[in-house]
Amino acid sequence: MVMPDAARAAAREVAALLREASSALFLTGAGVSAESGLPTYRGTGGLYERDPTDDGVPIEEALSGETLRTNPALAWKHIAAIERACRGARPNRAHAAMARVEARLPRTWIATQNVDGFHRDAGSKNVIELHGTLRRLRCTRCEHAEERRSYEGLAVPPSCPRCAALVRPDVVLFGERLPPRAVQAFEAELRRGFDVIFSVGTSSLFPYVSAPVLQAARFGTPTVEINPGDTELSTVVRHRLRAPAGEALEAVLAAWR
Ligand code: OAD
């Protein structure tokens, strides 16, 4: 895809911002992993477009904390499908570009809704996983937890080797609260403030990811949206790069040199 001229001009403006900045926040979502071949949740080809699921249950219901409790096999069927999609995939140039920003600026944070672990794979260290990670499994009854890069060979639904209770991924399912430690870390970094805030590859539907951008815009902090589609933030942000994340971020980095 050839980047539109408006996005190129915006990339130069954002590069100028980064030259002056000492801190940046990236709020990221499924669109960042789209170039890795992972489906997004919403939009064409998105996971929620195939609603209802083959089982006749809306995906939001199948992937809920309630279904995990009452029908673990059904919830796990969909969890395993998402994990399978991640398994052969790798981080892409969008993840790499954000890691390069972290290496260059004194303080960069990523607050991601993605559960695929790709930001860390790409070398980013300051990553807050607001929706948890598929790479950690934990028992629903005892303290047992294990890091696991792949679910290959895992019996689904899995049971705890210690107490035989149901094991689940350490992710946020529908109807569940965000992990308190991630929320605390996120709030602490937001209190410190950022010189520039990016929203990348997310539909920004959840208030906790749109609010920092809305607030920054209100107080005059530079805001950037990178997304080939429209969101409720598109008309709010100061700089809009209407392009895929990898291409847009590479254009920003190229202009930043
Ligand atoms: P969505 O699927 O809602 O939105 C993906 C966004 O990425 C859309 O705005 C697309 O236009 C955009 N997009 C698509 N391809 C892109 C590309 N190559 N580069 C940049 N952007 C691109 O995904 P999220 O906003 O992450 O939560 O969804 C938020 C949460 O909703 C998910 O974490 C998940 C879901 O319910 C839970 O499972 C708890």
Residues whose N, C-alpha, C, O or C-beta is under 5 A from the ligand:
A	BS01	OAD	G29 A30 G31 V32 A34 E35 T40 Y41 R42 Q113 H131 V172 L173 G201 T202 S203 S204 I226 N227 P228 G229 A243 P244 A245
